[in-house]
Amino acid sequence: MAEASKTQYFDELLNLLDIKEYYPEKLTREKLYEITPESLSSDKKSVTAVWQFIDKITRYNYHARNIQTQNAGAGTKPKSFQEKRKIQRDSSILNVHPLDVLAAVFLCCDPIAKQDLVMHLWGCKLSIPFAIQPSKDERLLVYLWPLRSLIGQFQELDTWVETSLIDKSMKSVAFLRVGENEYSKSSLLNSIIGGSEKPHPMFFNRNSEGSKRKKSDLTNGLVEIGWFLSSDNDEGQLTKPHIFFNLRGDATKNLSQVELIGQLATVTIVLCSLCNLENSKGILKILCENKSRIIILISDQKPDFTVISTFLDNSFSHLSETQMDIITIEEDMICEVLESLHHVISKMESDDGRELVLSDFAKNLPSMKYRVDETEIHYTEAFEISSDILREVRDTKEEKRKDTLLPLQERFWKKWAQMDRDLARFDQLDPSKRKRYGNITNLQKDMFKTRQSQYFHLKKNGLSAPMKLFVGAFVKLNYVSRKIFLRMVKLQLDILSRKTLKPFYDEYQELLKQTIDATEHERISIQKQLLDLDTKKAKFSFGLEHFIRELGQTYEACLYHSEDNISIFCGKDTELPYEEIPRFACLALLEGYPVEILDGEACYVPTRWIKGVFSILPQCLDVQKPQAKSKVYVISVLGIQSSGKSTFLNTIFGLQFAVSAGRCTEGVYMQLIKLHKSLDSNAEYILAIDTEGLKAAKLTTTESIQHDNEMSTFVIGLADTTVINLMGENATYLQENLPIAVHAFLRMNLVGLHPRCNIVHHNVDERNRQKLLEQTRILENCLNQLTSTACEVEQIPRRLFKDIIKFNITDHTDYIPALFEGGQPMAPINIGYSKQSDKVRKKLIEFMPPYDEMFSLTDFAKHIEILWNAINKDSFVFEFKTTLETEAKLDLDKGFFQILKQFLEKVDEKAVKYKRKLNM
């Protein structure tokens, strides 16, 4: 296609797909994940091509490129000009190539949305746009930034290591074609990666579902990228990790791309027929000049070997067979062709020690020929500050990082939080602790001194160096640069955490192996070592959430001395009132980063900080209704550790709750999802709440019981609907924790709340539904009995479990298959997981309560405070494993006090008797 017509086609395509308003780079991540009537529609054919693709890919459905459209005007005759025009338009959309839709969406996405889109493509193990030449007059644009969020698993000896794909050194293979060919280059490339039997459709081709007869116009000249990551279980020919590049279109018409590939690829495969062999000479020379090894794959069924020999002798006789070789397809089976390709690739790679590190390579690209997205001003500004922050963190010893760089939370907040808990439960503390405090007045004085020390530390020393840079970035950077900055800080700190925490995880795995043959005494010792490792992991973990937490403590410290009218110094000649600090957390929240409700390390809710954030949030959201009337629908998730809670929420709502970086979720976090106004729903946003897992290994049995019971009560009490995540068929822990939550609500006089629970069984085949429903009925009966017992203990009228927490066995139970389809590290997200999760998402939205039963943003902050204070004051019920144990303890106490009373009465009788004798 001529360049002028290509540019014109792209303009027409944007109009046809109805996304011209988003070009260039105006499609935000909020818009990407916004819940619309179309995204909830079960009839995907009625949804426009773009939003159908976006909805599927953001749910990790690797069939997203298979875009289904209605047959325009089928069975109907147009009655007017406008109807004819619509049918013509719909017919045009029918002929749009899926890759054109993908490329158009990619070019419309802003930097953060691009990175999210690419992350979903990688989760589906689909190819990713790497280099595009928008028009002939523009330089080839290489997209490195979208790849920065991609993490791969690499096997090193007996362990798996998570590493950023663009920072990993790997061999690289490229595939291109000369002229037209009866064989699909992209299909062959899929087979090279995944084998000949049923390869995963990483690279879209003419045999893929949803393919069109008409070739892609926009993506002609596109360079795609994909990866192969090896494991011991691989049955294919590839044994080492590889980067793969694929050039769309005829290579002879895309010479800039060929030159780029020559610099990227260790080996380049050129698919060519004999009639086009002479035409390939120019691109082969370009590849040779850039030192790429070349395999010419001749596609003719009966090739003339004389022609091939003459071609090599005349033009490339100076090259050895490890520099250029030829493979002929002839009448061979595809598996035989693949075997030959793997053999020659391996031989050429052995002769060439070079490997590709994408992040290093991009720095050396000649700017006269190529543009790299990260060289633009928005990126350079953001990278400069994020690199300075990372340098400050790296230069501080790992064991002192939090204490030195985050002193407000590490030295003061954790200490104050523990004292406040003790104050709320002073009468229930063990005698030694009460003796240490002396009395409540002394404890209150200690708390005041701690807050005062926190404030004076801030006043004297100011923010730490990385915190100054962090706050300064919010003040200085524009909208786009700030978004890039936040993402870059998160990615860099995650990489640092993986490196820092890996030795602890390796040691943890080694200790777990030792427990297999250990004696009882040895197991106790190993358990202590495991608990010590958990403590170290928490201490050495360092992420974006810790920076936001330090913002919170800066705000709270200033708020306790608000009469001082404090300003925060955050760089050269830059000061801001402390009241502005919650706005930064709101901005982070709106960009998709979790904000903490309950600090998992201090095990406490910073209620003043939370209220500060929620007071400013409506202004930042620019909600359509008045603040008091704007409602949020709160959905939380609860489950044991590593049961896939965060992954589930990320999948159904497109969120960024932590699922890697070597760190499990600790505490309770929130994120927002926008509901489109056309839904006409009772709320404008969904507030999704992720929680740390129950049954955490880091806690002792006693601590775990109390922690899990408090967490269950808090999370269920916060939400309108709570998803109970079960891994497999085991629901035992529900019988322990849910009755405790019910009992706690009764004790706290909060039964006016009517939360709903939805149980989701993961890793369960839908065919087991009937069997599991029978188990759930037994569970329901058990929960009713335990609730009845709790009512008797509290001496209130008998109720059923569903009277306290809305739960219907038929409507509120779902089954989701395994997350991955096949073995790691190359397994895509399971289509079944994607589809079933989407069904649960629709159901959760249908569960939305009436308008009057939901909280506004400011009311929700008050609700958090009330609920937390109630939990904080009442430790009694949380100390017991089940409601039956609670009842037994009360019976025991009654019996003890009855015996004590009788004993004291007898003592009094004796005392009176002896007193009379003495008086006589």
KAPEZI-V679254 format. One line per field, one symbol per residue. psi: psi as a letter, one per 30 degrees, with the letter a starting at -180 (. if undefined). burial: b if it has 16 or more other ideal C-beta (glycine too) atoms within 10 Angstrom, else e. A space follows every 10 residues. Layout:
BEGIN
psi: ???
burial: ???
END
This chain:
BEGIN
psi: kleefeeeee eeeeeefhgf ffkkhgjlee eegkjleeff kfifffklee feeeeeefgh jggefikklk jkgkglkkfl eeeeeeeeee eeeefkkefe eeeeeeffkl eeeeeeeeee eeefhllkke kkjelefllk jkjeeffffk klkkkjcglk kkkkeffkkl lkklkllkal kfkjeeeeee eeeglfdikk iekklfflkf lleklkeegj fkklkllkkl lfgkfafkfl kkkkkkkkak efgieeeeee eefekekkkj kklefgeeff eeeeeeeefg gkkkjjjkfk eiljfeeeee eeeefhffkl ffeklkkkeb glleeeeeee eeeeeeeeef fjfklkjeee effgkkffel kkeffleeee eeeeeeeeee eeeefkkefg eeeefheeee eeeeeeeeee eeefhefgll eeeeeeedle eeeeeeeeee eeeeeeeeee falleeeeee eeeeeeklee eeeeeeeeee eeeeeeeeee feeeeeeeee eeeffeglle eeeeeeeeee eeeeeeeeef kjaefeeeee eefeeeeeef hfffhkkkkh ajgjlkkfff efeeeeeeef ggkkkkekjf efhljieeee eeefffeeee fhlelleffj lkjkklkkll khggeeeeee effhahkkfb ggklkkakll lkkkkkfffh lflflkjkkk llklhkffkl eeeeeeeeee eeeeeefele kkjjkkjbfj gefefeeeee eeeeeeeghg ffkilkkjkj jlhkkffgee eeeeeeeeee eeeeeeeeee eeefhlkkll effekjkkee fgklkkalel jallggklkk eeeeeeeeee eeeeeffkll efflkleeee eeeeeeeeee eefifefffk eleeeeeeee eeeeeefeee eeeeeeeeee eeeeeeeef.
burial: eeeeebbebb eebbebbebe ebbebebbbb bbbbbbebbe eeeeeebbbb bbbbbbbbbb bbbbbbbebe eeeeeeeeee eeeeeebeeb eebeebbbbb bbbbbbbbbb bbbbbbbbbb bbbbbbbbbb bbbbeeeebb bbbbbbbbbb bbebeeeeee bbbbbbebeb bbbbbbbbbe bebbbbbbbb bbbbbbeebb bbbbbeebeb beeebbbbbb bbbbbbbbbb beeeebbbee bbbbbbbbbb bbebebbbbb bbbbbbbbbb bbbbebbeeb eebbebbbeb ebbbbbbbbb eebeeeebee bbeebbeeee eebbbbbbbe eeeeeebbeb beebbbebbe eeeeebebee bbeebeeeeb bbbbeeebbe bbbebbebbb ebbeebebee bbebbbbbbb bbbbbbbebb bbbbeeeebe eeebeebeee eebeebbeeb beebbeebee eebbbbbbbb bbbbebbeeb bbbbbbbbbb bbbbbbbbeb beebbeebee beeeeeeeee eeeeeeeeeb eebbebbebb bbbbbbbbbb bbbbbbbbbe beeeebebeb eeeeebebbe bbbbbbbbbb bbbbbbbbbb bbbbbbbebb bbbbbbbbee bebeeeeeeb bbbbbbbbbb eebbbbbbbb bbbbbbbbbe bbbbbbbbbb bbbbbbeebe bebbbbbbbb bbbbbbbbbe eeebbbbbbb bbbbbbbbbb bbbbbbbeee bebbbbbbbb bbbbbbbbeb eebebbbbbb bbbbeeeeee ebeeebeebb ebbbebbebb bebeeeeebe bbebbbbeee ebbbbbbbbe beeebbebbb eebbebbbeb beebbebbbe eeebbbbbeb bebbeebbeb bbebbebbeb bbbeebbeee eeeeeeeeee eeeeeeeeee eeeeeeeeee
END
